Amino acid sequence: MERSIALKFHEKTELTKCNTRKYNSFLFKKIFYKSYPRFPKIKLPLNINTTSFSFEEILLKRRSIRKFKRSWMTLGELSYILYFSGGISYKGKNWDEAYRMYPSAGARYPLEIYLLVIRVKNTLPGIYHYNVKKHSLELLAKYSINDLNKMMRKIYCNQELTKNPSVILIITAVFERTMLKYGERGYRYILLDVGHFAQNVYLTATAIGIGCCTIGGFLDKEITKLLDLERVGEKPMYSIALGKI
């Protein structure tokens, strides 16, 4: 039986010796931030009500919720989840020294967050990009709720949890940001980054009573085409459905 490509990749990216080389290059210090400056923006509120649950209570309550009410999230709830999952936690002297709410290998931060916004109060349905520097949403395209539902059914192959979500987060990775420093093994680190971010989303959503479920099965090329990622070395890695329960 032929061995799987996945297993071959894992073995080919194993470390066989310790590498003590120090990285002093500008390229390893520069942090890249994606933005769409010409597109309309929604500034997300920062005066967010915090949770009354203890950290231990949030861990115990965390579940994957696959059925949502056909209800509307508030912009404040969405802001809370985005900020405390992947926002800037410490800026430092400049943006190249900024840290985010999740750990990232070498602080390279290869992830970008897009949103299918279906039901969020005072927010047009459509496709958005999360601008982490400005904690804002950038409107890439407006769609009707009906069109977004059709889009979701196609991309996510009619999975039950995509019937009534308020929002779907799409996590992509710009591979070169991490692989520039770590080579082929950097792909492993990117997968870990995705998991770190996704767990933060689960916990922040749980803290404010929002249902959450990650989605590993989707049509990659459909998302790549939808977000116009073909020419920029960026690919979809994971999705997360959020909704009222």
Secondary structure, 3 states (H helix, E strand, C coil): CCCCHHHHHHHHCCCCCCCCCCCCCHHHHCCCCCCCCCCCEEECCCCCCCCCCCHHHHHHHCCCCCCCCCCCECHHHHHHHHHHHHCEEECCCCHHHCEECCCCHHHCCCEEEEEEECCECCCCCEEEEEECCCCEEEEEEECCHHHHHHHHHHHCCCCHHHCCCCEEEEEEEEHHHHHHHHHHHHHHHHHHHHHHHHHHHHHHHHHCCEEEEEECCCCHHHHHHHCCCCCCCEEEEEEEEEEEC
